[in-house]
């Protein structure tokens, strides 16, 4: 193999290394985003459960419209 072929091979090797690093970094970003979204989903589920529990508990006296939170609107 002549020197230009060696230089070309080294350049290609460097390009593939750089591509691999970019892909690995992107995968780390996606994993971090996934973790964040899972935490947000868990938080939303807890809040929904809390609101559903509040609606199902017997109230101490009649509730006004402002005190009642429509559960169906939370599920949309």
Buried (B, 14 or more C-beta within 10 A) or exposed (E): EEEEEEEEEEEEEEEEEEEEEEEEEEEEEEEEEEEEEEEEEEEEEEEEEEBBEEBEEEEEEEEEEEEEEEEEEEEE
